[in-house]
């Protein structure tokens, strides 16, 4: 209830003193335990950050990134799209200006992001079991992204690290910064999301070109759809992926030069 949340969130800054699972230029993310009375709840706490003066000025004006994440997270759940449930939104304001912000979401039990899931499952499974699991998961991811688009969402940061895999396997969206609700998701938006996902998997030793093709084919498979559409999309993806790889390398080089890390 409201009193429990007020007690559990009495010292928001202390939540980020826990070991962080992400410490980048754009956000600090930590897993924390909220406790009040006898109740204890494990959560994920995200504090958006501004990496330069221009972004710091922009983040003063509402709606904050945390508030947009709150809205998008619940919009996903309201449309039956699995996502980490937003539990609390915290903002520190001076008048209309947002000085600080945090978003608290549920911690999905026994879930890992896609790259870490691949690493764990490859180590734990036999060659045949791993092959079957990877095939099923590639197809599930294709359908998962397709559902997001078909229900009116565009994802500008559709990458493997933003997909959680729980036992089942069950898939969940996390990190809602790049997700927007649209009346219509066009072909360019769909291809751009798939290109980002493909680029995020290029460095994984556990994902082959066959796996990426299988994911794309599952994305385009469905009643009333052209079964050959994925081949045309595959050809269109190639230049998009090449361009995004160049952009990624340029961003990494810029970060190394300005921040000393990626």
C-alpha positions in Angstrom: 0.0 0.0 0.0 1.0 3.7 -0.1 2.4 3.8 3.4 4.6 0.7 2.7 6.0 2.3 -0.4 6.7 5.6 1.4 8.6 3.7 4.1 10.5 1.5 1.6 11.5 4.5 -0.6 12.4 6.8 2.3 16.0 7.0 1.1 16.1 6.7 -2.7 19.8 7.5 -3.0 20.6 4.5 -0.9 19.1 2.2 -3.5 21.9 3.0 -5.9 24.6 2.2 -3.4 24.0 -1.4 -4.2 26.3 -3.1 -6.7 25.3 -1.7 -10.1 24.4 -3.9 -13.1 24.9 -1.0 -15.4 27.1 2.1 -15.0 27.1 4.0 -18.2 27.1 7.6 -19.4 23.3 7.5 -19.9 22.1 5.7 -16.8 23.0 3.9 -13.5 21.1 0.7 -12.9 21.2 -1.4 -9.7 19.4 -4.3 -8.2 18.1 -3.4 -4.7 15.9 -4.8 -2.0 13.1 -2.7 -0.6 12.2 -3.4 3.0 9.6 -2.1 5.3 8.4 -4.0 8.3 8.5 -7.7 7.5 8.0 -7.3 3.7 10.9 -7.4 1.3 10.8 -6.9 -2.4 13.7 -7.1 -4.9 13.6 -4.5 -7.7 15.6 -2.9 -10.4 16.3 0.8 -9.9 17.3 3.0 -12.9 18.5 6.6 -12.6 18.8 8.3 -16.0 21.9 10.4 -16.5 22.8 13.2 -18.9 26.2 12.7 -20.6 26.7 16.3 -21.7 25.5 19.8 -20.9 23.0 19.9 -23.8 21.3 16.7 -22.5 21.4 18.0 -18.9 19.4 21.1 -20.0 17.0 19.0 -22.0 16.3 16.6 -19.0 15.2 19.6 -16.9 12.0 19.8 -18.8 9.1 17.3 -18.3 8.2 14.6 -19.0 11.3 13.0 -17.6 12.8 9.9 -19.1 11.7 8.0 -16.0 8.1 9.2 -16.4 8.1 8.2 -20.1 9.5 4.8 -19.1 6.6 4.5 -16.5 4.0 5.3 -19.2 5.5 3.0 -21.8 6.0 0.1 -19.4 2.4 0.2 -18.4 1.3 0.7 -22.0 3.1 -2.5 -23.0 1.5 -4.4 -20.2 -1.9 -3.1 -21.0 -1.5 -4.5 -24.5 -0.4 -7.9 -23.2 3.2 -7.4 -24.2 5.5 -8.9 -21.5 7.6 -6.3 -19.8 9.2 -5.6 -16.5 6.4 -3.9 -14.5 7.1 -0.3 -13.4 6.5 -0.1 -9.7 7.5 3.4 -8.6 8.4 6.7 -10.2 10.5 9.2 -8.2 11.3 12.8 -9.3 13.0 15.7 -7.5 11.7 19.0 -8.8 12.2 22.7 -8.5 9.0 24.1 -9.8 8.4 22.6 -13.2 12.1 21.5 -13.7 13.2 17.9 -13.1 16.4 17.8 -11.1 16.7 14.1 -10.5 14.6 11.0 -11.4 14.4 7.3 -10.8 12.3 4.5 -12.1 11.8 1.3 -10.0 10.7 -1.8 -11.9 10.1 -5.4 -10.8 13.0 -7.9 -10.9 12.1 -10.8 -13.2 13.1 -14.0 -11.2 15.9 -16.1 -12.8 16.0 -14.0 -15.9 19.1 -12.9 -17.9 19.5 -10.6 -20.8 19.8 -12.4 -24.2 23.7 -12.4 -24.4 24.1 -13.8 -20.9 21.4 -16.3 -21.4 23.1 -17.6 -24.5 26.4 -17.9 -22.6 24.8 -19.8 -19.7 22.7 -22.2 -21.8 25.6 -23.1 -24.1 27.7 -24.1 -21.1 24.9 -26.1 -19.4 23.4 -28.0 -22.4 24.6 -30.8 -24.7 25.3 -29.9 -28.3 21.9 -31.3 -29.5 19.9 -29.7 -26.7 21.7 -26.3 -27.3 20.8 -26.5 -31.0 17.2 -27.2 -30.3 17.0 -24.4 -27.7 18.7 -21.8 -29.9 16.4 -22.6 -32.8 13.3 -22.2 -30.7 14.5 -19.1 -29.1 15.5 -17.4 -32.4 11.9 -18.0 -33.7 10.4 -16.8 -30.4 12.4 -13.6 -30.6 11.2 -12.9 -34.1 7.6 -13.3 -33.0 8.3 -11.2 -29.9 9.5 -8.2 -31.9 6.7 -8.7 -34.4 4.1 -8.5 -31.6 5.6 -5.3 -30.4 5.3 -3.7 -33.8 1.9 -5.1 -34.6 0.5 -3.5 -31.4 1.8 -0.1 -32.3 5.2 0.3 -30.7 8.5 1.5 -32.3 11.7 0.5 -30.6 14.7 2.7 -31.4 17.0 0.6 -29.1 16.0 -2.9 -30.1 19.0 -4.8 -29.0 19.7 -8.1 -27.4 20.6 -6.5 -24.0 17.1 -5.1 -23.8 15.4 -8.5 -24.0 15.2 -10.7 -20.9 14.9 -14.4 -21.1 13.2 -16.2 -18.1 12.7 -20.0 -17.7 10.2 -21.3 -20.2 11.7 -19.6 -22.1 9.6 -16.4 -21.6 10.7 -13.1 -23.0 10.3 -9.6 -21.5 11.2 -6.1 -22.6 13.3 -4.0 -20.3 14.7 -0.4 -20.6 11.9 1.5 -22.2 13.8 4.6 -23.2 13.8 3.7 -26.9 10.2 2.6 -27.1 7.4 4.9 -28.5 3.8 4.3 -29.1 2.7 5.1 -32.7 -0.6 4.8 -34.6 1.2 3.0 -37.4 4.5 1.2 -37.6 5.9 1.4 -41.1 8.3 -0.9 -43.0 11.3 1.4 -42.3 10.7 1.3 -38.6 10.4 -2.5 -38.7 13.6 -3.0 -40.7 15.5 -0.5 -38.5 14.5 -2.4 -35.3 15.6 -5.8 -36.9 18.8 -4.2 -38.1 19.6 -3.0 -34.5 18.8 -6.4 -33.1 21.1 -8.1 -35.7 24.0 -5.7 -35.0 23.7 -6.3 -31.3 24.2 -10.1 -31.9 27.1 -9.8 -34.4 29.7 -10.1 -31.7 28.1 -13.1 -30.0 30.0 -16.4 -30.7 26.7 -18.2 -29.9 24.6 -16.7 -32.8 25.2 -17.7 -36.4 23.9 -16.1 -39.6 21.5 -19.0 -39.8 20.1 -18.0 -36.4 19.6 -14.4 -37.5 17.9 -15.6 -40.7 15.6 -17.9 -38.7 14.7 -15.0 -36.4 13.8 -12.8 -39.4 11.8 -15.5 -41.1 9.7 -16.0 -37.9 9.1 -12.2 -37.7 7.5 -12.3 -41.2 5.7 -15.6 -40.8 2.0 -15.5 -40.1 -1.5 -16.0 -41.4 -2.1 -14.0 -44.6 1.5 -12.9 -45.0 3.7 -13.6 -47.9 6.0 -16.5 -46.9 8.8 -15.1 -49.1 8.7 -11.6 -47.6 11.6 -12.4 -45.2 13.9 -12.9 -48.2 13.3 -9.4 -49.5 13.7 -8.0 -45.9 17.0 -9.9 -45.6 18.4 -8.2 -48.7 17.2 -4.8 -47.4 18.8 -5.5 -44.0 22.3 -5.9 -45.3 23.0 -2.2 -46.1 21.2 -1.1 -42.9 23.3 -3.5 -40.8 26.5 -2.4 -42.4 25.6 1.3 -41.8 24.7 0.7 -38.1 28.0 -1.2 -37.6 29.9 1.8 -38.9 27.8 4.1 -36.6 28.5 1.8 -33.6 32.2 1.8 -34.2 32.2 5.6 -34.6 30.3 6.0 -31.3 32.7 3.6 -29.5 35.7 5.6 -30.8 34.1 8.9 -29.7 33.4 7.5 -26.2 37.0 6.2 -25.8 38.3 9.6 -26.9 36.1 11.6 -24.6 35.4 9.3 -21.6 38.2 6.8 -21.8 35.8 3.9 -22.0 32.9 2.7 -24.2 
